[in-house]
Amino acid sequence: MASVYVAGSVTRIAQVRAVMAALVAAGHTITFDWTARFDARPEPMTADWMWETASMEARGVTQADQLIALPGGRGTATEIGMALNPKAPTHVTLLRERMPSEEPNPCPFDWCCDVRQGPEADWPRMAVEALR
């Protein structure tokens, strides 16, 4: 079974958690659950907490065999970039409702990945299938 990091926007935490749950149920290991850390964030967030979180996320990405990326922003693009580093060879799968060519502002990293297209409701199943 694979070790997996699941990236995505904080606005999609429910979808990220659904994908992680499906992967764990299929026997895979999640390298870092950033959603749990986000739930426990201090108010206001401090620079130290952000630095510590970024370090944990970076370790989670570089220790993963596979990165599954849901739509996200700068953080998700950064995690995809880290995963594509030749020194941390991680296979990257993007789960999208539309192909990158159909997006108004696609990320250049989207063209370096295995892209799976389907409705949000199917993303947990698609993530498990990507690891077969």
C-alpha positions as CSV (number, residue, x, y, z in Angstrom):
1,M,0.0,0.0,0.0
2,A,1.1,3.6,-0.6
3,S,1.9,6.5,1.6
4,V,-0.2,9.5,0.4
5,Y,-0.5,13.2,1.0
6,V,-3.8,14.8,0.0
7,A,-3.6,18.5,-0.9
8,G,-6.5,20.8,-1.5
9,S,-8.0,24.2,-0.5
10,V,-9.1,24.9,3.0
11,T,-12.5,25.7,1.4
12,R,-12.6,22.0,0.4
13,I,-11.8,20.4,3.8
14,A,-14.8,18.1,3.6
15,Q,-13.8,16.8,0.2
16,V,-10.2,16.4,1.3
17,R,-11.3,14.4,4.4
18,A,-13.6,12.2,2.2
19,V,-10.7,11.4,-0.1
20,M,-8.4,10.6,2.9
21,A,-11.0,8.4,4.5
22,A,-11.4,6.4,1.3
23,L,-7.7,6.0,0.9
24,V,-7.3,4.8,4.5
25,A,-10.2,2.4,4.1
26,A,-8.4,1.0,1.1
27,G,-5.3,0.4,3.3
28,H,-3.2,3.4,2.4
29,T,-1.4,5.6,4.9
30,I,-1.8,9.4,5.0
31,T,1.6,11.1,5.6
32,F,0.1,14.2,7.2
33,D,-3.5,15.3,7.9
34,W,-3.3,19.0,7.5
35,T,-7.1,19.3,8.0
36,A,-6.8,18.3,11.7
37,R,-4.0,20.8,12.3
38,F,-6.1,23.5,10.6
39,D,-9.0,22.7,13.0
40,A,-6.7,23.2,15.9
41,R,-5.2,26.5,14.7
42,P,-4.8,29.3,17.1
43,E,-6.8,32.5,16.8
44,P,-5.1,34.6,15.6
45,M,-2.7,32.4,13.7
46,T,0.9,33.1,14.6
47,A,4.0,33.2,12.4
48,D,5.4,30.3,14.5
49,W,2.3,28.2,14.0
50,M,2.4,28.9,10.2
51,W,6.1,28.0,10.0
52,E,5.5,24.8,11.9
53,T,2.5,23.9,9.8
54,A,4.4,24.6,6.5
55,S,7.3,22.4,7.8
56,M,4.9,19.5,8.6
57,E,3.1,19.8,5.3
58,A,6.4,19.8,3.4
59,R,7.5,16.7,5.2
60,G,4.2,15.0,4.5
61,V,4.6,15.8,0.8
62,T,8.2,14.6,0.5
63,Q,7.6,11.4,2.5
64,A,4.6,10.4,0.3
65,D,4.7,7.9,-2.5
66,Q,1.7,9.7,-4.0
67,L,0.2,13.1,-3.9
68,I,-3.5,13.4,-4.6
69,A,-4.4,17.1,-5.3
70,L,-7.9,18.5,-5.2
71,P,-8.5,22.0,-6.6
72,G,-6.7,24.6,-4.4
73,G,-4.7,27.7,-4.5
74,R,-1.1,28.8,-3.8
75,G,-0.6,26.1,-1.1
76,T,-1.8,23.3,-3.3
77,A,0.4,24.5,-6.2
78,T,3.4,24.7,-3.8
79,E,2.7,21.1,-2.6
80,I,2.5,19.9,-6.2
81,G,5.8,21.6,-7.0
82,M,7.5,20.0,-4.1
83,A,6.1,16.6,-5.1
84,L,7.5,17.0,-8.6
85,N,11.0,17.6,-7.3
86,P,13.3,14.9,-8.7
87,K,14.9,14.5,-5.2
88,A,11.5,13.6,-3.8
89,P,10.0,11.5,-6.6
90,T,6.3,11.4,-5.8
91,H,3.6,10.5,-8.3
92,V,1.0,13.3,-8.6
93,T,-2.6,12.8,-9.4
94,L,-5.0,15.7,-9.8
95,L,-8.7,15.3,-9.2
96,R,-10.7,17.9,-11.2
97,E,-14.2,18.5,-12.4
98,R,-12.7,20.0,-15.6
99,M,-9.4,19.4,-17.5
100,P,-6.7,22.0,-17.0
101,S,-7.1,23.1,-20.6
102,E,-10.7,24.1,-19.7
103,E,-9.7,26.2,-16.6
104,P,-9.5,30.0,-17.0
105,N,-6.1,30.2,-15.2
106,P,-4.5,26.7,-15.1
107,C,-1.4,26.1,-13.0
108,P,1.7,25.1,-15.1
109,F,2.1,22.2,-12.7
110,D,-1.2,20.8,-13.8
111,W,0.4,19.7,-17.1
112,C,3.0,17.6,-15.3
113,C,0.5,15.3,-13.5
114,D,-1.9,12.5,-14.0
115,V,-5.2,14.3,-14.3
116,R,-8.5,12.5,-13.4
117,Q,-11.7,14.2,-14.4
118,G,-15.0,13.6,-12.7
119,P,-17.6,15.1,-10.4
120,E,-16.6,15.9,-6.8
121,A,-18.8,13.1,-5.5
122,D,-16.5,10.6,-7.3
123,W,-13.2,12.0,-6.1
124,P,-12.8,9.5,-3.1
125,R,-13.3,6.6,-5.5
126,M,-11.1,8.1,-8.2
127,A,-8.3,8.6,-5.6
128,V,-8.4,5.0,-4.6
129,E,-8.4,3.9,-8.3
130,A,-5.4,6.1,-9.0
131,L,-3.3,4.1,-6.5
132,R,-4.1,0.7,-8.1
